[in-house]
């Protein structure tokens, strides 16, 4: 299993304020980014897995909308998460 509960807690501790704050935008963006990278690697070897491709496109859209929300609310937090996760843009 690629995403264990311990790994999730690690993301929430690092990017959220605490391990129990699972709803912070930064933590959600970091979690989506991890899942996107995993699905991208999977699709490199399994090119015809179209259900995974659809899930990847959905995750990218969710991450984009969270990034847009964060950019509108607090530009400094947006720039910090972009720099920390090495996202383009």
Buried (B, 14 or more C-beta within 10 A) or exposed (E): EEEEEEEBBEBBBEBBEEBEEBEBBBBBBBBBBBBBEBBEEBBEEEEEBEEBBEBBEEBBEBBEEBBEEBBEEEEEBBEBBBEBBEEEE
